[in-house]
Amino acid sequence: MTNLLRAASFVLCGDNVEEKLESLYDACDKKLPIPSDVEVWEKFELESCEVLIEIIEDLEIQFNEANQDFINGLLKTK
């Protein structure tokens, strides 16, 4: 699982998060509301597509940074 999908799973719920994320990106590109096939955790249900994408991408960055910090820590201990 990529960090983007891992991040999306914190915002989107249900099966096939990758498909839902693609649908969300498509809706955002077309300036549409959240599609009916995209299930969002209750905490985020009032947010727009743009805000959801921003949250997901920010989480992805944080996951990438955490992974890099972990790798750097492992390299320093050797």
N, C-alpha and C positions, 0 to 999 in steps of 0.2 A: 504494500500500500504506500503510495506516495504521500509526502507531507501535505500536499494540496487536498487529497482525499481525506486524510486524517483530520485536517482542519475543517473540511466541509462536514464531517460527521459530528462535529460539535455544534453545528448550526442546523443541518438537515437531518431528518430522521427517516426511518423506514428502510426498505431494501433498495439496493442498487443506487447508492449515493452518487456514483460517478455519472449515471444517467440523469439524475436530478440536478446535479451541478451543471451539466451541459445545457439542460433545459433552462436553468436559471440564467446562465450566461447569455443564451439566445434571447430570452425575454428582456434582459437588461440592455442588450445591444439594440433591440427594437423599441426600447422605452415602454415596455408593457409591464403590467403588474405581475406579481409572482404567479406562475402557472399553477393550475389546479393539480397537476401531477407532482408538484414539489411540496413535500411535507416539511414543515419548519418546526423546530422545537418551540414550545409555547412562549418562552422568553423572547423569541425573535419574531413572533407572528405579526407584529404591527410594523415591522421595518420594510423598507422598500427593497427592490432587487439590488439597487446600487449599494445600499448600506450592508446588505447581506454579503455581497461580493467583497466589499471592503473588509468586513469582519473576517471572512474566510481567508483572504489574502494576507491580512495582518497576522493571523494565527499561523499561516504557512511560513511566513518570515520568522516568527518566533520559534517554530519547530526547527527550521533550518539552522538558526543561530544556536539553538540548544544542541543540536546534533554536532555542529562544528565545534562548540565548546567542549563537548564530551570527547570528540576525536582528539582535539588539541590536548586535553587533559591526559588521555591515554598515551599520547606521544611523548609528553613531558616526563611521565613516570618510567619510561623505558631507558 
